[in-house]
C-alpha cells in the first residue's frame, strides 16, 4: 500500500520561518558577503580607498519575501556609489561584484 502525505500550508509556513532556516539564510548571506569583499575593486587614487570594500553588510528576518512568509537574508553595500560600481556608468564599466559573489557562493 502506498504511503499518504497531506500538506498543511500552515506547517510549511512555520518551517520556512523557523530559526534554523533563518540561520541558514544568514550563513549563505555571510558567505556571499565574504566573496564580495574579496572581489571588491579598490581605487587607490580616491580620497577614501577601500570604503566600498568595507561597506558590505548582511541582515536577516523571519518575515521576508514577497508575501512576508519566509526567512530571508540580505547582502548590501552601503556606499552611496555602490550601484555605479555594480552596474557601471557611461565612463566606468560594470564590475558586477554582488552578482558574481551571489553566483559563486549562494548555493553552497
OpenMM code with the backbone's topology and positions (N, CA, C; nanometers):
from openmm import Vec3, app, unit

residues = "UNK UNK UNK UNK UNK UNK UNK UNK UNK UNK UNK UNK UNK UNK UNK UNK UNK UNK UNK UNK UNK UNK UNK UNK UNK UNK UNK UNK UNK UNK UNK UNK UNK UNK UNK UNK UNK UNK UNK UNK UNK UNK UNK UNK UNK UNK UNK UNK UNK UNK UNK UNK UNK UNK UNK UNK UNK UNK UNK UNK UNK UNK UNK UNK UNK UNK UNK UNK UNK UNK UNK UNK UNK UNK UNK UNK UNK UNK UNK UNK UNK UNK UNK UNK UNK UNK UNK UNK UNK UNK UNK UNK UNK UNK UNK UNK UNK UNK UNK UNK UNK UNK UNK UNK UNK UNK UNK UNK".split()
positions = [
    Vec3(0.0830, -0.1165, 0.0000),
    Vec3(0.0000, 0.0000, 0.0000),
    Vec3(0.0885, 0.1242, 0.0000),
    Vec3(0.0513, 0.2211, -0.0783),
    Vec3(0.1282, 0.3443, -0.0905),
    Vec3(0.1082, 0.4326, 0.0317),
    Vec3(0.2129, 0.5033, 0.0673),
    Vec3(0.2053, 0.5964, 0.1802),
    Vec3(0.1278, 0.7212, 0.1380),
    Vec3(0.0571, 0.7805, 0.2316),
    Vec3(-0.0190, 0.9029, 0.2028),
    Vec3(0.0485, 1.0197, 0.2735),
    Vec3(0.0413, 1.1298, 0.2101),
    Vec3(0.1029, 1.2508, 0.2634),
    Vec3(0.0081, 1.3683, 0.2425),
    Vec3(-0.0205, 1.4387, 0.3486),
    Vec3(-0.1071, 1.5563, 0.3388),
    Vec3(-0.0261, 1.6815, 0.3709),
    Vec3(-0.0350, 1.7769, 0.2839),
    Vec3(0.0364, 1.9029, 0.3034),
    Vec3(-0.0495, 1.9987, 0.3842),
    Vec3(0.0094, 2.0544, 0.4866),
    Vec3(-0.0578, 2.1581, 0.5638),
    Vec3(0.0187, 2.2874, 0.5415),
    Vec3(-0.0460, 2.3818, 0.4780),
    Vec3(0.0197, 2.5085, 0.4445),
    Vec3(0.0716, 2.5814, 0.5683),
    Vec3(-0.0001, 2.5724, 0.6758),
    Vec3(0.0427, 2.6378, 0.7992),
    Vec3(0.1759, 2.5789, 0.8470),
    Vec3(0.1900, 2.4496, 0.8369),
    Vec3(0.3135, 2.3824, 0.8773),
    Vec3(0.4303, 2.4198, 0.7885),
    Vec3(0.4061, 2.4312, 0.6587),
    Vec3(0.5127, 2.4723, 0.5665),
    Vec3(0.5550, 2.6151, 0.5968),
    Vec3(0.4577, 2.7023, 0.6247),
    Vec3(0.4897, 2.8398, 0.6612),
    Vec3(0.5732, 2.8468, 0.7879),
    Vec3(0.5397, 2.7648, 0.8860),
    Vec3(0.6177, 2.7618, 1.0093),
    Vec3(0.7594, 2.7124, 0.9827),
    Vec3(0.7721, 2.6127, 0.8953),
    Vec3(0.9040, 2.5602, 0.8622),
    Vec3(0.9897, 2.6670, 0.7934),
    Vec3(0.9292, 2.7458, 0.7041),
    Vec3(1.0032, 2.8485, 0.6306),
    Vec3(1.0449, 2.9654, 0.7199),
    Vec3(0.9845, 2.9785, 0.8374),
    Vec3(1.0176, 3.0880, 0.9288),
    Vec3(1.0982, 3.0432, 1.0508),
    Vec3(1.1231, 2.9151, 1.0650),
    Vec3(1.1889, 2.8669, 1.1858),
    Vec3(1.3316, 2.9219, 1.1990),
    Vec3(1.3819, 2.9314, 1.3215),
    Vec3(1.5145, 2.9894, 1.3444),
    Vec3(1.6263, 2.9207, 1.2666),
    Vec3(1.6176, 2.7911, 1.2478),
    Vec3(1.7204, 2.7198, 1.1713),
    Vec3(1.7241, 2.7647, 1.0262),
    Vec3(1.6089, 2.7909, 0.9688),
    Vec3(1.6020, 2.8385, 0.8306),
    Vec3(1.6614, 2.9790, 0.8211),
    Vec3(1.6283, 3.0638, 0.9184),
    Vec3(1.6830, 3.1999, 0.9188),
    Vec3(1.8351, 3.1955, 0.9366),
    Vec3(1.8838, 3.1065, 1.0211),
    Vec3(2.0285, 3.0932, 1.0410),
    Vec3(2.0980, 3.0470, 0.9133),
    Vec3(2.0358, 2.9560, 0.8402),
    Vec3(2.0944, 2.9088, 0.7138),
    Vec3(2.0974, 3.0196, 0.6094),
    Vec3(1.9917, 3.0982, 0.6015),
    Vec3(1.9896, 3.2105, 0.5068),
    Vec3(2.0994, 3.3115, 0.5417),
    Vec3(2.1182, 3.3377, 0.6707),
    Vec3(2.2224, 3.4308, 0.7132),
    Vec3(2.3613, 3.3733, 0.6856),
    Vec3(2.3788, 3.2436, 0.7031),
    Vec3(2.5075, 3.1792, 0.6727),
    Vec3(2.5423, 3.1978, 0.5259),
    Vec3(2.4443, 3.1766, 0.4383),
    Vec3(2.4680, 3.1938, 0.2951),
    Vec3(2.4969, 3.3401, 0.2613),
    Vec3(2.4264, 3.4316, 0.3260),
    Vec3(2.4500, 3.5741, 0.3021),
    Vec3(2.5907, 3.6137, 0.3468),
    Vec3(2.6363, 3.5601, 0.4589),
    Vec3(2.7718, 3.5900, 0.5058),
    Vec3(2.8763, 3.5367, 0.4077),
    Vec3(2.8501, 3.4219, 0.3503),
    Vec3(2.9427, 3.3659, 0.2506),
    Vec3(2.9485, 3.4561, 0.1266),
    Vec3(2.8324, 3.5033, 0.0812),
    Vec3(2.8277, 3.5935, -0.0333),
    Vec3(2.9004, 3.7235, -0.0002),
    Vec3(2.8795, 3.7741, 0.1208),
    Vec3(2.9463, 3.8976, 0.1645),
    Vec3(3.0982, 3.8802, 0.1628),
    Vec3(3.1473, 3.7677, 0.2106),
    Vec3(3.2916, 3.7410, 0.2131),
    Vec3(3.3500, 3.7415, 0.0726),
    Vec3(3.2800, 3.6783, -0.0209),
    Vec3(3.3264, 3.6750, -0.1598),
    Vec3(3.3208, 3.8147, -0.2205),
    Vec3(3.2141, 3.8892, -0.1907),
    Vec3(3.2014, 4.0255, -0.2439),
    Vec3(3.3134, 4.1147, -0.1915),
    Vec3(3.3466, 4.1020, -0.0642),
    Vec3(3.4559, 4.1819, -0.0090),
    Vec3(3.5886, 4.1467, -0.0748),
    Vec3(3.6101, 4.0187, -0.0977),
    Vec3(3.7363, 3.9747, -0.1578),
    Vec3(3.7516, 4.0220, -0.3017),
    Vec3(3.6414, 4.0367, -0.3725),
    Vec3(3.6480, 4.0748, -0.5134),
    Vec3(3.6151, 4.2214, -0.5384),
    Vec3(3.5932, 4.2992, -0.4335),
    Vec3(3.5598, 4.4411, -0.4490),
    Vec3(3.6791, 4.5200, -0.5013),
    Vec3(3.6547, 4.6057, -0.6000),
    Vec3(3.7642, 4.6884, -0.6509),
    Vec3(3.8007, 4.7975, -0.5505),
    Vec3(3.9280, 4.8328, -0.5477),
    Vec3(3.9766, 4.9397, -0.4607),
    Vec3(4.0487, 5.0413, -0.5481),
    Vec3(4.0037, 5.1659, -0.5441),
    Vec3(4.0664, 5.2741, -0.6198),
    Vec3(4.1646, 5.3458, -0.5278),
    Vec3(4.2924, 5.3197, -0.5480),
    Vec3(4.3952, 5.3791, -0.4621),
    Vec3(4.4034, 5.5302, -0.4774),
    Vec3(4.3500, 5.5863, -0.5860),
    Vec3(4.3557, 5.7302, -0.6100),
    Vec3(4.2377, 5.8056, -0.5498),
    Vec3(4.1418, 5.7349, -0.4943),
    Vec3(4.0245, 5.8017, -0.4374),
    Vec3(4.0590, 5.8601, -0.3001),
    Vec3(3.9790, 5.9554, -0.2514),
    Vec3(4.0052, 6.0132, -0.1196),
    Vec3(3.9906, 5.9130, -0.0051),
    Vec3(3.9105, 5.8104, -0.0245),
    Vec3(3.8881, 5.7103, 0.0799),
    Vec3(3.9012, 5.5700, 0.0193),
    Vec3(4.0247, 5.5271, -0.0110),
    Vec3(4.0405, 5.3948, -0.0725),
    Vec3(3.9946, 5.2835, 0.0218),
    Vec3(3.9227, 5.1887, -0.0315),
    Vec3(3.8747, 5.0763, 0.0478),
    Vec3(3.7391, 5.0976, 0.1121),
    Vec3(3.6788, 5.2145, 0.0921),
    Vec3(3.5474, 5.2413, 0.1522),
    Vec3(3.4417, 5.1458, 0.0978),
    Vec3(3.4391, 5.1255, -0.0332),
    Vec3(3.3421, 5.0345, -0.0950),
    Vec3(3.3605, 4.8934, -0.0407),
    Vec3(3.4841, 4.8499, -0.0321),
    Vec3(3.5147, 4.7148, 0.0150),
    Vec3(3.4706, 4.6947, 0.1602),
    Vec3(3.4810, 4.7994, 0.2420),
    Vec3(3.4458, 4.7896, 0.3840),
    Vec3(3.2973, 4.8132, 0.4109),
    Vec3(3.2198, 4.8467, 0.3093),
    Vec3(3.0798, 4.8837, 0.3292),
    Vec3(2.9806, 4.7695, 0.3087),
    Vec3(3.0255, 4.6469, 0.2992),
    Vec3(2.9345, 4.5331, 0.2828),
    Vec3(2.8734, 4.4962, 0.4171),
    Vec3(2.7447, 4.4640, 0.4194),
    Vec3(2.6778, 4.4205, 0.5418),
    Vec3(2.5684, 4.3196, 0.5080),
    Vec3(2.5298, 4.2416, 0.6091),
    Vec3(2.4226, 4.1433, 0.5937),
    Vec3(2.3160, 4.1679, 0.6988),
    Vec3(2.1978, 4.1150, 0.6711),
    Vec3(2.0849, 4.1279, 0.7627),
    Vec3(1.9896, 4.0127, 0.7324),
    Vec3(1.9115, 3.9715, 0.8296),
    Vec3(1.8136, 3.8656, 0.8044),
    Vec3(1.6860, 3.8926, 0.8830),
    Vec3(1.5787, 3.8302, 0.8382),
    Vec3(1.4499, 3.8407, 0.9056),
    Vec3(1.3705, 3.7132, 0.8801),
    Vec3(1.2798, 3.6818, 0.9702),
    Vec3(1.1932, 3.5651, 0.9540),
    Vec3(1.0703, 3.5986, 0.8707),
    Vec3(1.0452, 3.7262, 0.8467),
    Vec3(0.9267, 3.7689, 0.7714),
    Vec3(0.9680, 3.8427, 0.6446),
    Vec3(1.0223, 3.7699, 0.5496),
    Vec3(1.0659, 3.8303, 0.4247),
    Vec3(0.9976, 3.7664, 0.3058),
    Vec3(1.0444, 3.8016, 0.1899),
    Vec3(0.9834, 3.7518, 0.0675),
    Vec3(0.8659, 3.8383, 0.0259),
    Vec3(0.8104, 3.8081, -0.0888),
    Vec3(0.7001, 3.8885, -0.1420),
    Vec3(0.5787, 3.8883, -0.0498),
    Vec3(0.5513, 3.7738, 0.0105),
    Vec3(0.4335, 3.7622, 0.0987),
    Vec3(0.4683, 3.7740, 0.2469),
    Vec3(0.5929, 3.8040, 0.2771),
    Vec3(0.6387, 3.8149, 0.4159),
    Vec3(0.6128, 3.6865, 0.4948),
    Vec3(0.6384, 3.5729, 0.4288),
    Vec3(0.6058, 3.4447, 0.4903),
    Vec3(0.7248, 3.3489, 0.5024),
    Vec3(0.8474, 3.4012, 0.4888),
    Vec3(0.9629, 3.3118, 0.4955),
    Vec3(1.0868, 3.3846, 0.5446),
    Vec3(1.1827, 3.3064, 0.5923),
    Vec3(1.3101, 3.3624, 0.6372),
    Vec3(1.3919, 3.4031, 0.5154),
    Vec3(1.4510, 3.5203, 0.5227),
    Vec3(1.5378, 3.5695, 0.4149),
    Vec3(1.6583, 3.6390, 0.4762),
    Vec3(1.7620, 3.6542, 0.3963),
    Vec3(1.8799, 3.7304, 0.4365),
    Vec3(1.9169, 3.8231, 0.3217),
    Vec3(1.9724, 3.9369, 0.3554),
    Vec3(2.0075, 4.0384, 0.2569),
    Vec3(2.1564, 4.0674, 0.2640),
    Vec3(2.2161, 4.0925, 0.1488),
    Vec3(2.3536, 4.1394, 0.1398),
    Vec3(2.3467, 4.2725, 0.0680),
    Vec3(2.4068, 4.3757, 0.1270),
    Vec3(2.4016, 4.5079, 0.0635),
    Vec3(2.5323, 4.5814, 0.0887),
    Vec3(2.5551, 4.6793, 0.0023),
    Vec3(2.6694, 4.7672, 0.0193),
    Vec3(2.6150, 4.9061, 0.0472),
    Vec3(2.6599, 4.9682, 0.1558),
    Vec3(2.6051, 5.0965, 0.1987),
    Vec3(2.6764, 5.2169, 0.1392),
    Vec3(2.7801, 5.1959, 0.0595),
    Vec3(2.8469, 5.3085, -0.0057),
    Vec3(2.7486, 5.3728, -0.1041),
    Vec3(2.7424, 5.5055, -0.1061),
    Vec3(2.6434, 5.5734, -0.1904),
    Vec3(2.6642, 5.5452, -0.3383),
    Vec3(2.7840, 5.5098, -0.3784),
    Vec3(2.8142, 5.4857, -0.5190),
    Vec3(2.8155, 5.3364, -0.5545),
    Vec3(2.7642, 5.2512, -0.4665),
    Vec3(2.7677, 5.1057, -0.4880),
    Vec3(2.6956, 5.0645, -0.6162),
    Vec3(2.5833, 5.1278, -0.6474),
    Vec3(2.5096, 5.0890, -0.7678),
    Vec3(2.5906, 5.1178, -0.8942),
    Vec3(2.6722, 5.2246, -0.8917),
    Vec3(2.7531, 5.2582, -1.0094),
    Vec3(2.8684, 5.1595, -1.0265),
    Vec3(2.9214, 5.1093, -0.9145),
    Vec3(3.0255, 5.0064, -0.9229),
    Vec3(2.9647, 4.8779, -0.9783),
    Vec3(2.8475, 4.8436, -0.9299),
    Vec3(2.7818, 4.7191, -0.9731),
    Vec3(2.7395, 4.7233, -1.1193),
    Vec3(2.6700, 4.8299, -1.1591),
    Vec3(2.6110, 4.8359, -1.2929),
    Vec3(2.6885, 4.9203, -1.3927),
    Vec3(2.7851, 5.0004, -1.3477),
    Vec3(2.8647, 5.0827, -1.4361),
    Vec3(2.7951, 5.2121, -1.4741),
    Vec3(2.8685, 5.2963, -1.5467),
    Vec3(2.8169, 5.4231, -1.5969),
    Vec3(2.8632, 5.4374, -1.7417),
    Vec3(2.8439, 5.5549, -1.7983),
    Vec3(2.8914, 5.5787, -1.9344),
    Vec3(3.0429, 5.5677, -1.9431),
    Vec3(3.1114, 5.6071, -1.8369),
    Vec3(3.2575, 5.6121, -1.8374),
    Vec3(3.3244, 5.4960, -1.7650),
    Vec3(3.2505, 5.4323, -1.6762),
    Vec3(3.3082, 5.3258, -1.5938),
    Vec3(3.2376, 5.1938, -1.6257),
    Vec3(3.3131, 5.0880, -1.6537),
    Vec3(3.2487, 4.9596, -1.6816),
    Vec3(3.1874, 4.8978, -1.5555),
    Vec3(3.0879, 4.8159, -1.5741),
    Vec3(3.0229, 4.7473, -1.4626),
    Vec3(3.1154, 4.6401, -1.4062),
    Vec3(3.1187, 4.6293, -1.2730),
    Vec3(3.2018, 4.5276, -1.2079),
    Vec3(3.1202, 4.4059, -1.1647),
    Vec3(2.9918, 4.4204, -1.1446),
    Vec3(2.9019, 4.3104, -1.1053),
    Vec3(2.9563, 4.2311, -0.9867),
    Vec3(3.0025, 4.3011, -0.8850),
    Vec3(3.0618, 4.2370, -0.7671),
    Vec3(2.9591, 4.1495, -0.6964),
    Vec3(2.8427, 4.2039, -0.6657),
    Vec3(2.7406, 4.1283, -0.5935),
    Vec3(2.6843, 4.0141, -0.6784),
    Vec3(2.6639, 4.0391, -0.8041),
    Vec3(2.6129, 3.9346, -0.8937),
    Vec3(2.7080, 3.8157, -0.8981),
    Vec3(2.8368, 3.8429, -0.9149),
    Vec3(2.9349, 3.7332, -0.9208),
    Vec3(2.9470, 3.6621, -0.7862),
    Vec3(2.9406, 3.7385, -0.6769),
    Vec3(2.9500, 3.6780, -0.5437),
    Vec3(2.8300, 3.5871, -0.5160),
    Vec3(2.7115, 3.6330, -0.5537),
    Vec3(2.5904, 3.5520, -0.5330),
    Vec3(2.5945, 3.4264, -0.6196),
    Vec3(2.6444, 3.4408, -0.7408),
    Vec3(2.6534, 3.3248, -0.8304),
    Vec3(2.7537, 3.2226, -0.7772),
    Vec3(2.8638, 3.2703, -0.7222),
    Vec3(2.9690, 3.1816, -0.6726),
    Vec3(2.9338, 3.1182, -0.5384),
    Vec3(2.8841, 3.1985, -0.4443),
    Vec3(2.8671, 3.1495, -0.3083),
    Vec3(2.7285, 3.1256, -0.2590),
    Vec3(2.6284, 3.1565, -0.3389),
    Vec3(2.4910, 3.1455, -0.2905),
    Vec3(2.4365, 3.0062, -0.2759),
    Vec3(2.4872, 2.9132, -0.3509),
    Vec3(2.4289, 2.7784, -0.3484),
    Vec3(2.4992, 2.6830, -0.2537),
    Vec3(2.6113, 2.7230, -0.1984),
    Vec3(2.6867, 2.6313, -0.1096),
    Vec3(2.6574, 2.6586, 0.0340),
] * unit.nanometer
topology = app.Topology()
chain = topology.addChain("A")
for resn in residues:
    res = topology.addResidue(resn, chain)
    for name in ("N", "CA", "C"):
        topology.addAtom(name, app.Element.getBySymbol(name[0]), res)
